[in-house]
Amino acid sequence: MAASSKSPGESLFNNPAFSNVKIKLHYNGSVHEYHAHTMILASGSRFFLNAFTGQFKEASENVIELHDDVPEHFEIVLKFLYTHRYDKDAIVKLADNNQDKRVLTPIGVHVIADKYDIELLSECMADDVGAILPTYTQWSTYKAVIQGFYGGCSRARSPVGTIIARTLIEHSTNFVGVAECKDLMQQFPCFGADIALEMHGRSKYFSICGTSHKLLG
């Protein structure tokens, strides 16, 4: 019999073999089900570790109900817990040759990784976003990235948040006079915090959102 090209972890992904928990993901009126394994989920996600070991119903039931995650994005996150590999090919496939989707798709996946506290995946995605975000020159793309990321991110100084702030600062001359940027900093406090933290320690003037700032050395 030919050996499988899949790793053991990948072979167990959504496989009923040894599965002891079922994930039901509710999204836009549909339910997506996945066979899962508590040990694998808990070993890579603090959210699932707390759910299975704390005073939550998931600790005593074999079904976990999740809501509002884009299924295609969630599946990439779930598969990462089994393979420990960032599937860039899946990201590119979902983007479907759309340039904006190529950066917005990993942003959407990162929001889910952050929600379930999967730190290693967040770091992998920061590398991907950091490589492609500086290639964009249109404010509309940066605005969509900021809204997509900070609309679902609840903390400042995350790996991807740092990349967004750094890239925006380094491309600041392209966005002088963009009043929407200041509005976004007010709308998303974590975005404002990331900008402030990234600015700290720099010793020159930058023009961000139409305002010149003297940065502390």
VMD Tcl script that draws the C-alpha trace (Angstrom):
set ca {
  {0.00 0.00 0.00}
  {1.39 3.42 -0.93}
  {2.27 5.65 1.98}
  {0.09 8.72 2.50}
  {1.71 12.05 1.65}
  {-0.22 13.69 4.49}
  {1.31 14.25 7.89}
  {-0.36 12.49 10.84}
  {-1.87 15.78 11.97}
  {-3.22 16.58 8.52}
  {-4.70 13.08 8.27}
  {-6.68 13.68 11.46}
  {-8.08 17.03 10.30}
  {-11.89 16.76 10.14}
  {-11.52 13.00 10.49}
  {-14.00 11.10 12.70}
  {-11.21 8.70 13.70}
  {-10.51 9.26 17.41}
  {-12.67 12.41 17.28}
  {-14.21 13.22 20.65}
  {-15.80 16.59 19.91}
  {-17.81 18.06 17.06}
  {-17.57 21.73 16.14}
  {-20.74 23.35 14.83}
  {-20.02 26.69 13.19}
  {-23.08 28.86 12.62}
  {-22.71 31.43 9.86}
  {-25.36 33.28 7.84}
  {-28.05 30.74 8.62}
  {-25.94 27.71 7.75}
  {-24.19 25.23 10.04}
  {-20.76 23.84 9.15}
  {-19.66 20.77 11.11}
  {-16.13 19.53 11.80}
  {-14.89 16.41 13.56}
  {-12.25 17.51 16.04}
  {-10.04 16.31 18.88}
  {-9.95 18.12 22.20}
  {-6.27 17.39 22.83}
  {-5.23 18.94 19.52}
  {-7.48 21.98 19.91}
  {-6.38 22.63 23.48}
  {-2.68 22.22 22.71}
  {-2.68 25.11 20.24}
  {-5.43 27.44 21.44}
  {-5.81 29.03 24.86}
  {-9.49 29.60 24.06}
  {-10.14 25.90 23.57}
  {-7.91 24.95 26.49}
  {-10.00 27.13 28.79}
  {-13.24 25.88 27.24}
  {-12.38 22.23 27.81}
  {-10.86 22.60 31.27}
  {-12.95 25.37 32.81}
  {-16.52 25.74 33.97}
  {-17.92 25.88 30.44}
  {-20.46 23.48 29.00}
  {-17.87 22.40 26.40}
  {-15.91 20.77 29.22}
  {-18.65 18.17 29.69}
  {-20.29 18.00 26.25}
  {-19.02 16.61 22.96}
  {-20.34 19.49 20.83}
  {-18.96 23.04 20.74}
  {-21.08 25.76 19.15}
  {-19.27 28.65 17.43}
  {-20.76 31.65 15.68}
  {-20.06 34.27 13.01}
  {-16.66 33.09 11.74}
  {-16.30 33.03 7.94}
  {-16.17 29.25 7.30}
  {-13.35 29.40 4.73}
  {-11.24 31.45 7.13}
  {-12.12 29.30 10.13}
  {-11.13 26.15 8.28}
  {-7.64 27.55 7.66}
  {-7.34 28.33 11.37}
  {-8.62 24.91 12.42}
  {-6.34 23.11 9.99}
  {-3.35 25.03 11.35}
  {-3.97 23.50 14.78}
  {-3.50 20.08 13.19}
  {-0.58 20.81 10.87}
  {1.25 23.75 12.50}
  {1.71 25.00 8.94}
  {0.47 28.28 7.50}
  {-1.31 27.31 4.29}
  {-0.43 30.23 2.02}
  {-1.71 28.30 -0.99}
  {-5.19 28.26 0.55}
  {-4.96 32.01 1.15}
  {-3.99 32.64 -2.47}
  {-6.79 30.37 -3.70}
  {-9.40 32.25 -1.65}
  {-8.09 35.56 -2.99}
  {-8.89 34.31 -6.50}
  {-6.43 36.67 -8.24}
  {-8.01 39.70 -6.56}
  {-5.19 41.94 -5.33}
  {-7.11 43.45 -2.42}
  {-8.39 40.03 -1.32}
  {-4.79 38.80 -1.22}
  {-4.17 40.99 1.83}
  {-7.72 41.09 3.22}
  {-8.02 37.29 3.34}
  {-5.10 36.78 5.77}
  {-6.43 39.74 7.76}
  {-9.76 37.92 8.11}
  {-8.02 34.69 9.09}
  {-5.92 36.54 11.65}
  {-9.02 37.99 13.30}
  {-10.22 34.43 13.94}
  {-6.78 33.30 15.13}
  {-6.77 36.22 17.57}
  {-10.31 35.38 18.72}
  {-9.25 31.85 19.63}
  {-5.86 32.94 20.97}
  {-3.67 30.99 18.56}
  {-0.47 32.96 18.95}
  {1.74 30.92 16.62}
  {-0.62 31.40 13.67}
  {-0.79 35.13 14.36}
  {2.98 35.31 14.05}
  {2.96 33.36 10.77}
  {0.33 35.64 9.31}
  {2.28 38.73 10.36}
  {5.14 37.53 8.16}
  {2.78 37.14 5.18}
  {1.00 40.45 5.68}
  {4.31 42.20 6.30}
  {5.65 40.95 2.97}
  {2.70 42.07 0.83}
  {1.14 45.11 2.55}
  {3.96 47.53 1.62}
  {3.30 46.79 -2.07}
  {-0.08 48.53 -1.89}
  {-0.28 52.24 -2.65}
  {-4.01 52.99 -2.56}
  {-5.52 54.48 0.59}
  {-8.73 52.51 -0.06}
  {-6.82 49.25 0.50}
  {-5.27 50.46 3.75}
  {-8.66 51.69 4.94}
  {-10.20 48.27 4.26}
  {-7.30 46.56 6.05}
  {-7.68 48.81 9.10}
  {-11.45 48.30 9.25}
  {-11.21 44.56 8.69}
  {-8.46 43.99 11.21}
  {-9.34 46.37 14.03}
  {-13.05 45.67 13.67}
  {-12.31 42.20 15.05}
  {-9.11 42.72 17.05}
  {-9.49 43.49 20.74}
  {-5.88 44.27 21.67}
  {-3.09 46.56 20.64}
  {0.43 45.51 19.69}
  {-0.52 42.25 18.02}
  {1.96 41.05 15.37}
  {-0.25 42.09 12.45}
  {-1.32 45.33 14.12}
  {2.32 46.27 14.46}
  {2.87 45.57 10.75}
  {-0.12 47.72 9.78}
  {1.03 50.66 11.90}
  {4.64 50.41 10.74}
  {3.69 50.19 7.08}
  {1.28 53.11 7.34}
  {3.94 55.27 8.99}
  {6.57 54.38 6.42}
  {4.11 55.16 3.60}
  {2.79 58.26 5.35}
  {3.68 60.66 2.54}
  {1.09 58.91 0.36}
  {-1.69 59.65 2.84}
  {-1.06 63.25 3.85}
  {-4.39 65.00 4.22}
  {-6.44 61.83 4.49}
  {-8.85 62.89 7.21}
  {-10.38 59.40 7.32}
  {-7.21 58.08 8.94}
  {-7.71 60.26 12.01}
  {-11.35 59.19 12.12}
  {-10.28 55.54 12.07}
  {-7.89 56.12 14.96}
  {-10.82 57.46 16.96}
  {-13.15 54.68 15.83}
  {-10.64 51.91 16.63}
  {-8.65 52.77 19.80}
  {-6.33 49.79 19.25}
  {-5.36 51.25 15.88}
  {-4.57 54.57 17.52}
  {-2.56 52.76 20.18}
  {-0.58 50.81 17.58}
  {0.25 54.01 15.70}
  {1.36 55.70 18.93}
  {3.45 52.72 20.04}
  {5.11 52.40 16.65}
  {5.89 56.10 16.58}
  {7.48 55.96 20.01}
  {11.25 55.78 19.82}
  {11.52 57.29 16.36}
  {13.42 60.55 16.26}
  {12.12 62.38 13.21}
  {8.98 64.05 11.96}
  {6.33 62.08 10.18}
  {3.20 63.42 8.59}
  {0.44 61.04 9.60}
  {-3.20 61.66 8.76}
  {-2.49 65.25 7.76}
  {-0.81 66.23 11.05}
  {2.92 66.56 11.72}
  {4.11 64.91 14.93}
  {7.40 65.42 16.76}
  {8.35 61.90 17.76}
  {10.16 61.16 20.96}
  {13.69 59.85 20.76}
}
mol new
graphics top color blue
foreach p $ca { graphics top sphere $p radius 0.5 }
foreach p [lrange $ca 0 end-1] q [lrange $ca 1 end] { graphics top cylinder $p $q radius 0.2 }
display resetview
